[in-house]
């Protein structure tokens, strides 16, 4: 998860003028988690867990 957060901040810093204002940090997470954890079964559970943690982290930010 922290690796995705680092990627998100780097992406934001490098692409601030190009990012659609309606796109959220959570949207970025959804895309990256699909890349990091492709597939189903047990991998699907990991993907859900990371996205749940992203929701909690986002609520506290």
Predicted model as a PDB file, atoms N, CA, C, CB and O in Angstrom, pLDDT in the B-factor column:
MODEL        1                                                                  
ATOM      1  N   UNK A   1       0.814  -1.188   0.000  1.00 74.00           N  
ATOM      2  CA  UNK A   1       0.000   0.000   0.000  1.00 74.00           C  
ATOM      3  C   UNK A   1       0.862   1.256   0.000  1.00 74.00           C  
ATOM      4  CB  UNK A   1      -0.929  -0.005   1.193  1.00 74.00           C  
ATOM      5  O   UNK A   1       0.588   2.194  -0.749  1.00 74.00           O  
ATOM      6  N   UNK A   2       1.897   1.285   0.831  1.00 82.00           N  
ATOM      7  CA  UNK A   2       2.717   2.494   0.907  1.00 82.00           C  
ATOM      8  C   UNK A   2       3.421   2.782  -0.406  1.00 82.00           C  
ATOM      9  CB  UNK A   2       3.740   2.367   2.020  1.00 82.00           C  
ATOM     10  O   UNK A   2       3.644   3.941  -0.756  1.00 82.00           O  
ATOM     11  N   UNK A   3       3.769   1.737  -1.127  1.00 86.00           N  
ATOM     12  CA  UNK A   3       4.381   1.940  -2.440  1.00 86.00           C  
ATOM     13  C   UNK A   3       3.435   2.652  -3.395  1.00 86.00           C  
ATOM     14  CB  UNK A   3       4.808   0.606  -3.035  1.00 86.00           C  
ATOM     15  O   UNK A   3       3.861   3.487  -4.192  1.00 86.00           O  
ATOM     16  N   UNK A   4       2.163   2.322  -3.314  1.00 84.00           N  
ATOM     17  CA  UNK A   4       1.170   2.975  -4.167  1.00 84.00           C  
ATOM     18  C   UNK A   4       0.988   4.428  -3.740  1.00 84.00           C  
ATOM     19  CB  UNK A   4      -0.182   2.223  -4.112  1.00 84.00           C  
ATOM     20  O   UNK A   4       0.808   5.300  -4.589  1.00 84.00           O  
ATOM     21  N   UNK A   5       1.032   4.699  -2.451  1.00 84.00           N  
ATOM     22  CA  UNK A   5       0.916   6.076  -1.977  1.00 84.00           C  
ATOM     23  C   UNK A   5       2.078   6.911  -2.511  1.00 84.00           C  
ATOM     24  CB  UNK A   5       0.882   6.122  -0.430  1.00 84.00           C  
ATOM     25  O   UNK A   5       1.875   8.032  -2.976  1.00 84.00           O  
ATOM     26  N   UNK A   6       3.284   6.371  -2.446  1.00 88.00           N  
ATOM     27  CA  UNK A   6       4.448   7.075  -2.972  1.00 88.00           C  
ATOM     28  C   UNK A   6       4.269   7.337  -4.468  1.00 88.00           C  
ATOM     29  CB  UNK A   6       5.739   6.263  -2.712  1.00 88.00           C  
ATOM     30  O   UNK A   6       4.544   8.439  -4.943  1.00 88.00           O  
ATOM     31  N   UNK A   7       3.812   6.330  -5.207  1.00 89.00           N  
ATOM     32  CA  UNK A   7       3.560   6.501  -6.640  1.00 89.00           C  
ATOM     33  C   UNK A   7       2.515   7.585  -6.886  1.00 89.00           C  
ATOM     34  CB  UNK A   7       3.101   5.176  -7.267  1.00 89.00           C  
ATOM     35  O   UNK A   7       2.657   8.391  -7.806  1.00 89.00           O  
ATOM     36  N   UNK A   8       1.474   7.605  -6.071  1.00 86.00           N  
ATOM     37  CA  UNK A   8       0.396   8.580  -6.241  1.00 86.00           C  
ATOM     38  C   UNK A   8       0.915  10.004  -6.054  1.00 86.00           C  
ATOM     39  CB  UNK A   8      -0.742   8.298  -5.249  1.00 86.00           C  
ATOM     40  O   UNK A   8       0.607  10.888  -6.853  1.00 86.00           O  
ATOM     41  N   UNK A   9       1.698  10.226  -5.007  1.00 87.00           N  
ATOM     42  CA  UNK A   9       2.220  11.569  -4.774  1.00 87.00           C  
ATOM     43  C   UNK A   9       3.199  11.979  -5.862  1.00 87.00           C  
ATOM     44  CB  UNK A   9       2.894  11.646  -3.411  1.00 87.00           C  
ATOM     45  O   UNK A   9       3.209  13.135  -6.285  1.00 87.00           O  
ATOM     46  N   UNK A  10       4.018  11.045  -6.316  1.00 93.00           N  
ATOM     47  CA  UNK A  10       4.951  11.340  -7.410  1.00 93.00           C  
ATOM     48  C   UNK A  10       4.178  11.678  -8.681  1.00 93.00           C  
ATOM     49  CB  UNK A  10       5.903  10.140  -7.661  1.00 93.00           C  
ATOM     50  O   UNK A  10       4.484  12.659  -9.358  1.00 93.00           O  
ATOM     51  N   UNK A  11       3.178  10.865  -9.000  1.00 91.00           N  
ATOM     52  CA  UNK A  11       2.353  11.108 -10.182  1.00 91.00           C  
ATOM     53  C   UNK A  11       1.674  12.471 -10.088  1.00 91.00           C  
ATOM     54  CB  UNK A  11       1.300   9.997 -10.345  1.00 91.00           C  
ATOM     55  O   UNK A  11       1.645  13.221 -11.063  1.00 91.00           O  
ATOM     56  N   UNK A  12       1.137  12.785  -8.932  1.00 89.00           N  
ATOM     57  CA  UNK A  12       0.452  14.063  -8.729  1.00 89.00           C  
ATOM     58  C   UNK A  12       1.414  15.235  -8.925  1.00 89.00           C  
ATOM     59  CB  UNK A  12      -0.172  14.119  -7.323  1.00 89.00           C  
ATOM     60  O   UNK A  12       1.076  16.214  -9.590  1.00 89.00           O  
ATOM     61  N   UNK A  13       2.603  15.133  -8.351  1.00 92.00           N  
ATOM     62  CA  UNK A  13       3.585  16.211  -8.465  1.00 92.00           C  
ATOM     63  C   UNK A  13       4.029  16.422  -9.911  1.00 92.00           C  
ATOM     64  CB  UNK A  13       4.798  15.911  -7.589  1.00 92.00           C  
ATOM     65  O   UNK A  13       4.251  17.555 -10.337  1.00 92.00           O  
ATOM     66  N   UNK A  14       4.156  15.337 -10.658  1.00 95.00           N  
ATOM     67  CA  UNK A  14       4.648  15.429 -12.038  1.00 95.00           C  
ATOM     68  C   UNK A  14       3.550  15.769 -13.042  1.00 95.00           C  
ATOM     69  CB  UNK A  14       5.302  14.125 -12.436  1.00 95.00           C  
ATOM     70  O   UNK A  14       3.848  16.216 -14.149  1.00 95.00           O  
ATOM     71  N   UNK A  15       2.285  15.564 -12.674  1.00 92.00           N  
ATOM     72  CA  UNK A  15       1.193  15.717 -13.639  1.00 92.00           C  
ATOM     73  C   UNK A  15       0.054  16.613 -13.150  1.00 92.00           C  
ATOM     74  CB  UNK A  15       0.640  14.367 -13.984  1.00 92.00           C  
ATOM     75  O   UNK A  15      -1.075  16.496 -13.625  1.00 92.00           O  
ATOM     76  N   UNK A  16       0.344  17.492 -12.217  1.00 91.00           N  
ATOM     77  CA  UNK A  16      -0.696  18.304 -11.595  1.00 91.00           C  
ATOM     78  C   UNK A  16      -1.602  18.985 -12.614  1.00 91.00           C  
ATOM     79  CB  UNK A  16      -0.069  19.341 -10.707  1.00 91.00           C  
ATOM     80  O   UNK A  16      -2.824  18.950 -12.471  1.00 91.00           O  
ATOM     81  N   UNK A  17      -1.033  19.594 -13.621  1.00 92.00           N  
ATOM     82  CA  UNK A  17      -1.820  20.352 -14.603  1.00 92.00           C  
ATOM     83  C   UNK A  17      -2.661  19.450 -15.504  1.00 92.00           C  
ATOM     84  CB  UNK A  17      -0.900  21.202 -15.459  1.00 92.00           C  
ATOM     85  O   UNK A  17      -3.638  19.911 -16.093  1.00 92.00           O  
ATOM     86  N   UNK A  18      -2.301  18.182 -15.619  1.00 93.00           N  
ATOM     87  CA  UNK A  18      -2.991  17.272 -16.544  1.00 93.00           C  
ATOM     88  C   UNK A  18      -4.045  16.394 -15.889  1.00 93.00           C  
ATOM     89  CB  UNK A  18      -1.992  16.397 -17.219  1.00 93.00           C  
ATOM     90  O   UNK A  18      -4.864  15.799 -16.589  1.00 93.00           O  
ATOM     91  N   UNK A  19      -4.047  16.298 -14.580  1.00 91.00           N  
ATOM     92  CA  UNK A  19      -4.962  15.377 -13.887  1.00 91.00           C  
ATOM     93  C   UNK A  19      -6.371  15.944 -13.886  1.00 91.00           C  
ATOM     94  CB  UNK A  19      -4.489  15.115 -12.435  1.00 91.00           C  
ATOM     95  O   UNK A  19      -6.592  17.096 -13.511  1.00 91.00           O  
ATOM     96  N   UNK A  20      -7.310  15.127 -14.307  1.00 92.00           N  
ATOM     97  CA  UNK A  20      -8.725  15.502 -14.299  1.00 92.00           C  
ATOM     98  C   UNK A  20      -9.151  15.776 -12.852  1.00 92.00           C  
ATOM     99  CB  UNK A  20      -9.614  14.376 -14.944  1.00 92.00           C  
ATOM    100  O   UNK A  20      -8.957  14.923 -11.986  1.00 92.00           O  
ATOM    101  N   UNK A  21      -9.726  16.948 -12.578  1.00 90.00           N  
ATOM    102  CA  UNK A  21     -10.126  17.276 -11.200  1.00 90.00           C  
ATOM    103  C   UNK A  21     -11.133  16.303 -10.587  1.00 90.00           C  
ATOM    104  CB  UNK A  21     -10.708  18.654 -11.168  1.00 90.00           C  
ATOM    105  O   UNK A  21     -11.248  16.217  -9.365  1.00 90.00           O  
ATOM    106  N   UNK A  22     -11.852  15.579 -11.421  1.00 91.00           N  
ATOM    107  CA  UNK A  22     -12.831  14.627 -10.884  1.00 91.00           C  
ATOM    108  C   UNK A  22     -12.180  13.300 -10.491  1.00 91.00           C  
ATOM    109  CB  UNK A  22     -13.936  14.377 -11.908  1.00 91.00           C  
ATOM    110  O   UNK A  22     -12.833  12.443  -9.897  1.00 91.00           O  
ATOM    111  N   UNK A  23     -10.899  13.127 -10.818  1.00 87.00           N  
ATOM    112  CA  UNK A  23     -10.188  11.890 -10.488  1.00 87.00           C  
ATOM    113  C   UNK A  23      -9.647  11.982  -9.063  1.00 87.00           C  
ATOM    114  CB  UNK A  23      -9.032  11.626 -11.498  1.00 87.00           C  
ATOM    115  O   UNK A  23      -8.988  12.955  -8.698  1.00 87.00           O  
ATOM    116  N   UNK A  24      -9.933  10.965  -8.273  1.00 85.00           N  
ATOM    117  CA  UNK A  24      -9.524  10.981  -6.866  1.00 85.00           C  
ATOM    118  C   UNK A  24      -8.296  10.110  -6.619  1.00 85.00           C  
ATOM    119  CB  UNK A  24     -10.673  10.513  -5.981  1.00 85.00           C  
ATOM    120  O   UNK A  24      -7.869   9.342  -7.481  1.00 85.00           O  
ATOM    121  N   UNK A  25      -7.746  10.253  -5.423  1.00 84.00           N  
ATOM    122  CA  UNK A  25      -6.648   9.383  -5.000  1.00 84.00           C  
ATOM    123  C   UNK A  25      -7.126   7.933  -4.976  1.00 84.00           C  
ATOM    124  CB  UNK A  25      -6.111   9.806  -3.601  1.00 84.00           C  
ATOM    125  O   UNK A  25      -6.380   7.019  -5.327  1.00 84.00           O  
ATOM    126  N   UNK A  26      -8.357   7.736  -4.567  1.00 86.00           N  
ATOM    127  CA  UNK A  26      -8.913   6.371  -4.545  1.00 86.00           C  
ATOM    128  C   UNK A  26      -8.958   5.785  -5.956  1.00 86.00           C  
ATOM    129  CB  UNK A  26     -10.334   6.370  -3.924  1.00 86.00           C  
ATOM    130  O   UNK A  26      -8.670   4.602  -6.135  1.00 86.00           O  
ATOM    131  N   UNK A  27      -9.310   6.585  -6.952  1.00 89.00           N  
ATOM    132  CA  UNK A  27      -9.313   6.115  -8.347  1.00 89.00           C  
ATOM    133  C   UNK A  27      -7.922   5.634  -8.742  1.00 89.00           C  
ATOM    134  CB  UNK A  27      -9.783   7.239  -9.306  1.00 89.00           C  
ATOM    135  O   UNK A  27      -7.773   4.598  -9.390  1.00 89.00           O  
ATOM    136  N   UNK A  28      -6.916   6.390  -8.349  1.00 88.00           N  
ATOM    137  CA  UNK A  28      -5.529   6.008  -8.624  1.00 88.00           C  
ATOM    138  C   UNK A  28      -5.223   4.669  -7.970  1.00 88.00           C  
ATOM    139  CB  UNK A  28      -4.546   7.093  -8.121  1.00 88.00           C  
ATOM    140  O   UNK A  28      -4.608   3.797  -8.584  1.00 88.00           O  
ATOM    141  N   UNK A  29      -5.653   4.506  -6.720  1.00 87.00           N  
ATOM    142  CA  UNK A  29      -5.441   3.255  -6.000  1.00 87.00           C  
ATOM    143  C   UNK A  29      -6.094   2.081  -6.718  1.00 87.00           C  
ATOM    144  CB  UNK A  29      -5.985   3.365  -4.581  1.00 87.00           C  
ATOM    145  O   UNK A  29      -5.481   1.023  -6.864  1.00 87.00           O  
ATOM    146  N   UNK A  30      -7.314   2.257  -7.160  1.00 90.00           N  
ATOM    147  CA  UNK A  30      -8.028   1.169  -7.840  1.00 90.00           C  
ATOM    148  C   UNK A  30      -7.233   0.699  -9.052  1.00 90.00           C  
ATOM    149  CB  UNK A  30      -9.446   1.623  -8.272  1.00 90.00           C  
ATOM    150  O   UNK A  30      -7.075  -0.503  -9.264  1.00 90.00           O  
ATOM    151  N   UNK A  31      -6.734   1.639  -9.844  1.00 92.00           N  
ATOM    152  CA  UNK A  31      -5.947   1.276 -11.031  1.00 92.00           C  
ATOM    153  C   UNK A  31      -4.660   0.550 -10.650  1.00 92.00           C  
ATOM    154  CB  UNK A  31      -5.614   2.528 -11.852  1.00 92.00           C  
ATOM    155  O   UNK A  31      -4.335  -0.492 -11.220  1.00 92.00           O  
ATOM    156  N   UNK A  32      -3.934   1.101  -9.688  1.00 92.00           N  
ATOM    157  CA  UNK A  32      -2.649   0.518  -9.316  1.00 92.00           C  
ATOM    158  C   UNK A  32      -2.796  -0.834  -8.628  1.00 92.00           C  
ATOM    159  CB  UNK A  32      -1.899   1.464  -8.413  1.00 92.00           C  
ATOM    160  O   UNK A  32      -1.979  -1.731  -8.840  1.00 92.00           O  
ATOM    161  N   UNK A  33      -3.820  -0.984  -7.816  1.00 92.00           N  
ATOM    162  CA  UNK A  33      -4.030  -2.260  -7.135  1.00 92.00           C  
ATOM    163  C   UNK A  33      -4.333  -3.354  -8.159  1.00 92.00           C  
ATOM    164  CB  UNK A  33      -5.181  -2.148  -6.103  1.00 92.00           C  
ATOM    165  O   UNK A  33      -3.919  -4.500  -7.984  1.00 92.00           O  
ATOM    166  N   UNK A  34      -5.048  -3.007  -9.220  1.00 91.00           N  
ATOM    167  CA  UNK A  34      -5.306  -3.981 -10.291  1.00 91.00           C  
ATOM    168  C   UNK A  34      -3.989  -4.420 -10.945  1.00 91.00           C  
ATOM    169  CB  UNK A  34      -6.262  -3.376 -11.359  1.00 91.00           C  
ATOM    170  O   UNK A  34      -3.823  -5.588 -11.297  1.00 91.00           O  
ATOM    171  N   UNK A  35      -3.059  -3.473 -11.102  1.00 91.00           N  
ATOM    172  CA  UNK A  35      -1.761  -3.793 -11.698  1.00 91.00           C  
ATOM    173  C   UNK A  35      -0.921  -4.669 -10.770  1.00 91.00           C  
ATOM    174  CB  UNK A  35      -1.000  -2.506 -12.033  1.00 91.00           C  
ATOM    175  O   UNK A  35      -0.291  -5.630 -11.213  1.00 91.00           O  
ATOM    176  N   UNK A  36      -0.918  -4.332  -9.482  1.00 88.00           N  
ATOM    177  CA  UNK A  36      -0.084  -5.035  -8.503  1.00 88.00           C  
ATOM    178  C   UNK A  36      -0.653  -6.414  -8.175  1.00 88.00           C  
ATOM    179  CB  UNK A  36       0.043  -4.207  -7.221  1.00 88.00           C  
ATOM    180  O   UNK A  36       0.094  -7.377  -8.004  1.00 88.00           O  
ATOM    181  N   UNK A  37      -1.980  -6.499  -8.090  1.00 88.00           N  
ATOM    182  CA  UNK A  37      -2.645  -7.754  -7.726  1.00 88.00           C  
ATOM    183  C   UNK A  37      -3.629  -8.189  -8.808  1.00 88.00           C  
ATOM    184  CB  UNK A  37      -3.375  -7.603  -6.384  1.00 88.00           C  
ATOM    185  O   UNK A  37      -4.840  -8.145  -8.591  1.00 88.00           O  
ATOM    186  N   UNK A  38      -3.129  -8.607  -9.970  1.00 89.00           N  
ATOM    187  CA  UNK A  38      -4.045  -9.089 -11.009  1.00 89.00           C  
ATOM    188  C   UNK A  38      -4.553 -10.487 -10.645  1.00 89.00           C  
ATOM    189  CB  UNK A  38      -3.343  -9.109 -12.400  1.00 89.00           C  
ATOM    190  O   UNK A  38      -3.891 -11.223  -9.913  1.00 89.00           O  
ATOM    191  N   UNK A  39      -5.701 -10.836 -11.149  1.00 82.00           N  
ATOM    192  CA  UNK A  39      -6.215 -12.186 -10.923  1.00 82.00           C  
ATOM    193  C   UNK A  39      -7.323 -12.232  -9.908  1.00 82.00           C  
ATOM    194  CB  UNK A  39      -5.115 -13.086 -10.487  1.00 82.00           C  
ATOM    195  O   UNK A  39      -7.792 -11.203  -9.421  1.00 82.00           O  
ATOM    196  N   UNK A  40      -7.730 -13.432  -9.597  1.00 82.00           N  
ATOM    197  CA  UNK A  40      -8.857 -13.634  -8.690  1.00 82.00           C  
ATOM    198  C   UNK A  40      -8.465 -14.487  -7.508  1.00 82.00           C  
ATOM    199  CB  UNK A  40     -10.020 -14.272  -9.421  1.00 82.00           C  
ATOM    200  O   UNK A  40      -7.286 -14.603  -7.176  1.00 82.00           O  
ATOM    201  N   UNK A  41      -9.457 -15.081  -6.875  1.00 87.00           N  
ATOM    202  CA  UNK A  41      -9.219 -15.960  -5.730  1.00 87.00           C  
ATOM    203  C   UNK A  41      -8.613 -15.223  -4.570  1.00 87.00           C  
ATOM    204  CB  UNK A  41      -8.326 -17.102  -6.120  1.00 87.00           C  
ATOM    205  O   UNK A  41      -9.118 -14.180  -4.154  1.00 87.00           O  
ATOM    206  N   UNK A  42      -7.528 -15.758  -4.040  1.00 89.00           N  
ATOM    207  CA  UNK A  42      -6.849 -15.164  -2.891  1.00 89.00           C  
ATOM    208  C   UNK A  42      -6.332 -13.770  -3.219  1.00 89.00           C  
ATOM    209  CB  UNK A  42      -5.696 -16.056  -2.432  1.00 89.00           C  
ATOM    210  O   UNK A  42      -6.317 -12.892  -2.357  1.00 89.00           O  
ATOM    211  N   UNK A  43      -5.913 -13.567  -4.447  1.00 90.00           N  
ATOM    212  CA  UNK A  43      -5.424 -12.256  -4.886  1.00 90.00           C  
ATOM    213  C   UNK A  43      -6.544 -11.224  -4.788  1.00 90.00           C  
ATOM    214  CB  UNK A  43      -4.881 -12.328  -6.337  1.00 90.00           C  
ATOM    215  O   UNK A  43      -6.296 -10.075  -4.423  1.00 90.00           O  
ATOM    216  N   UNK A  44      -7.756 -11.620  -5.105  1.00 90.00           N  
ATOM    217  CA  UNK A  44      -8.907 -10.723  -5.003  1.00 90.00           C  
ATOM    218  C   UNK A  44      -9.083 -10.245  -3.564  1.00 90.00           C  
ATOM    219  CB  UNK A  44     -10.189 -11.427  -5.495  1.00 90.00           C  
ATOM    220  O   UNK A  44      -9.409  -9.081  -3.330  1.00 90.00           O  
ATOM    221  N   UNK A  45      -8.873 -11.125  -2.619  1.00 90.00           N  
ATOM    222  CA  UNK A  45      -8.985 -10.754  -1.200  1.00 90.00           C  
ATOM    223  C   UNK A  45      -7.915  -9.729  -0.813  1.00 90.00           C  
ATOM    224  CB  UNK A  45      -8.862 -12.009  -0.305  1.00 90.00           C  
ATOM    225  O   UNK A  45      -8.192  -8.786  -0.072  1.00 90.00           O  
ATOM    226  N   UNK A  46      -6.693  -9.919  -1.318  1.00 89.00           N  
ATOM    227  CA  UNK A  46      -5.620  -8.963  -1.044  1.00 89.00           C  
ATOM    228  C   UNK A  46      -5.962  -7.596  -1.632  1.00 89.00           C  
ATOM    229  CB  UNK A  46      -4.280  -9.472  -1.614  1.00 89.00           C  
ATOM    230  O   UNK A  46      -5.761  -6.562  -0.996  1.00 89.00           O  
ATOM    231  N   UNK A  47      -6.482  -7.614  -2.856  1.00 91.00           N  
ATOM    232  CA  UNK A  47      -6.854  -6.371  -3.520  1.00 91.00           C  
ATOM    233  C   UNK A  47      -7.926  -5.633  -2.705  1.00 91.00           C  
ATOM    234  CB  UNK A  47      -7.362  -6.655  -4.953  1.00 91.00           C  
ATOM    235  O   UNK A  47      -7.835  -4.420  -2.512  1.00 91.00           O  
ATOM    236  N   UNK A  48      -8.925  -6.357  -2.237  1.00 90.00           N  
ATOM    237  CA  UNK A  48      -9.988  -5.748  -1.430  1.00 90.00           C  
ATOM    238  C   UNK A  48      -9.428  -5.167  -0.133  1.00 90.00           C  
ATOM    239  CB  UNK A  48     -11.082  -6.783  -1.115  1.00 90.00           C  
ATOM    240  O   UNK A  48      -9.818  -4.075   0.280  1.00 90.00           O  
ATOM    241  N   UNK A  49      -8.522  -5.891   0.505  1.00 90.00           N  
ATOM    242  CA  UNK A  49      -7.929  -5.429   1.752  1.00 90.00           C  
ATOM    243  C   UNK A  49      -7.152  -4.134   1.540  1.00 90.00           C  
ATOM    244  CB  UNK A  49      -7.014  -6.504   2.338  1.00 90.00           C  
ATOM    245  O   UNK A  49      -7.282  -3.199   2.330  1.00 90.00           O  
ATOM    246  N   UNK A  50      -6.356  -4.070   0.495  1.00 89.00           N  
ATOM    247  CA  UNK A  50      -5.582  -2.864   0.215  1.00 89.00           C  
ATOM    248  C   UNK A  50      -6.518  -1.692  -0.059  1.00 89.00           C  
ATOM    249  CB  UNK A  50      -4.635  -3.088  -0.984  1.00 89.00           C  
ATOM    250  O   UNK A  50      -6.261  -0.579   0.401  1.00 89.00           O  
ATOM    251  N   UNK A  51      -7.590  -1.923  -0.793  1.00 91.00           N  
ATOM    252  CA  UNK A  51      -8.529  -0.841  -1.082  1.00 91.00           C  
ATOM    253  C   UNK A  51      -9.271  -0.398   0.183  1.00 91.00           C  
ATOM    254  CB  UNK A  51      -9.533  -1.283  -2.154  1.00 91.00           C  
ATOM    255  O   UNK A  51      -9.577   0.784   0.338  1.00 91.00           O  
ATOM    256  N   UNK A  52      -9.555  -1.324   1.072  1.00 91.00           N  
ATOM    257  CA  UNK A  52     -10.169  -0.943   2.346  1.00 91.00           C  
ATOM    258  C   UNK A  52      -9.206  -0.079   3.166  1.00 91.00           C  
ATOM    259  CB  UNK A  52     -10.579  -2.202   3.150  1.00 91.00           C  
ATOM    260  O   UNK A  52      -9.617   0.907   3.776  1.00 91.00           O  
ATOM    261  N   UNK A  53      -7.943  -0.450   3.175  1.00 87.00           N  
ATOM    262  CA  UNK A  53      -6.942   0.351   3.895  1.00 87.00           C  
ATOM    263  C   UNK A  53      -6.814   1.726   3.255  1.00 87.00           C  
ATOM    264  CB  UNK A  53      -5.568  -0.364   3.908  1.00 87.00           C  
ATOM    265  O   UNK A  53      -6.642   2.720   3.960  1.00 87.00           O  
ATOM    266  N   UNK A  54      -6.896   1.797   1.922  1.00 86.00           N  
ATOM    267  CA  UNK A  54      -6.828   3.077   1.231  1.00 86.00           C  
ATOM    268  C   UNK A  54      -8.009   3.962   1.629  1.00 86.00           C  
ATOM    269  CB  UNK A  54      -6.804   2.866  -0.293  1.00 86.00           C  
ATOM    270  O   UNK A  54      -7.852   5.171   1.797  1.00 86.00           O  
ATOM    271  N   UNK A  55      -9.170   3.371   1.776  1.00 86.00           N  
ATOM    272  CA  UNK A  55     -10.353   4.132   2.211  1.00 86.00           C  
ATOM    273  C   UNK A  55     -10.138   4.693   3.613  1.00 86.00           C  
ATOM    274  CB  UNK A  55     -11.621   3.241   2.181  1.00 86.00           C  
ATOM    275  O   UNK A  55     -10.452   5.854   3.874  1.00 86.00           O  
ATOM    276  N   UNK A  56      -9.609   3.881   4.507  1.00 82.00           N  
ATOM    277  CA  UNK A  56      -9.349   4.334   5.875  1.00 82.00           C  
ATOM    278  C   UNK A  56      -8.290   5.425   5.902  1.00 82.00           C  
ATOM    279  CB  UNK A  56      -8.911   3.161   6.751  1.00 82.00           C  
ATOM    280  O   UNK A  56      -8.432   6.413   6.622  1.00 82.00           O  
ATOM    281  N   UNK A  57      -7.240   5.252   5.128  1.00 70.00           N  
ATOM    282  CA  UNK A  57      -6.177   6.238   5.076  1.00 70.00           C  
ATOM    283  C   UNK A  57      -6.721   7.547   4.516  1.00 70.00           C  
ATOM    284  CB  UNK A  57      -4.998   5.728   4.226  1.00 70.00           C  
ATOM    285  O   UNK A  57      -6.413   8.622   5.032  1.00 70.00           O  
ATOM    286  N   UNK A  58      -7.516   7.460   3.476  1.00 63.00           N  
ATOM    287  CA  UNK A  58      -8.088   8.654   2.857  1.00 63.00           C  
ATOM    288  C   UNK A  58      -9.023   9.387   3.784  1.00 63.00           C  
ATOM    289  CB  UNK A  58      -8.816   8.289   1.599  1.00 63.00           C  
ATOM    290  O   UNK A  58      -9.090  10.616   3.742  1.00 63.00           O  
ATOM    291  N   UNK A  59      -9.744   8.674   4.616  1.00 56.00           N  
ATOM    292  CA  UNK A  59     -10.668   9.309   5.539  1.00 56.00           C  
ATOM    293  C   UNK A  59      -9.924  10.099   6.615  1.00 56.00           C  
ATOM    294  CB  UNK A  59     -11.568   8.263   6.182  1.00 56.00           C  
ATOM    295  O   UNK A  59     -10.445  11.078   7.151  1.00 56.00           O  
ATOM    296  N   UNK A  60      -8.719   9.670   6.919  1.00 49.00           N  
ATOM    297  CA  UNK A  60      -7.939  10.352   7.947  1.00 49.00           C  
ATOM    298  C   UNK A  60      -7.093  11.488   7.419  1.00 49.00           C  
ATOM    299  CB  UNK A  60      -7.064   9.380   8.636  1.00 49.00           C  
ATOM    300  O   UNK A  60      -6.555  12.277   8.195  1.00 49.00           O  
ATOM    301  N   UNK A  61      -6.971  11.577   6.107  1.00 50.00           N  
ATOM    302  CA  UNK A  61      -6.111  12.611   5.521  1.00 50.00           C  
ATOM    303  C   UNK A  61      -6.809  13.933   5.399  1.00 50.00           C  
ATOM    304  CB  UNK A  61      -5.622  12.185   4.171  1.00 50.00           C  
ATOM    305  O   UNK A  61      -6.217  14.902   4.925  1.00 50.00           O  
TER     306      UNK A  61                                                      
ENDMDL                                                                          
END                                                                             
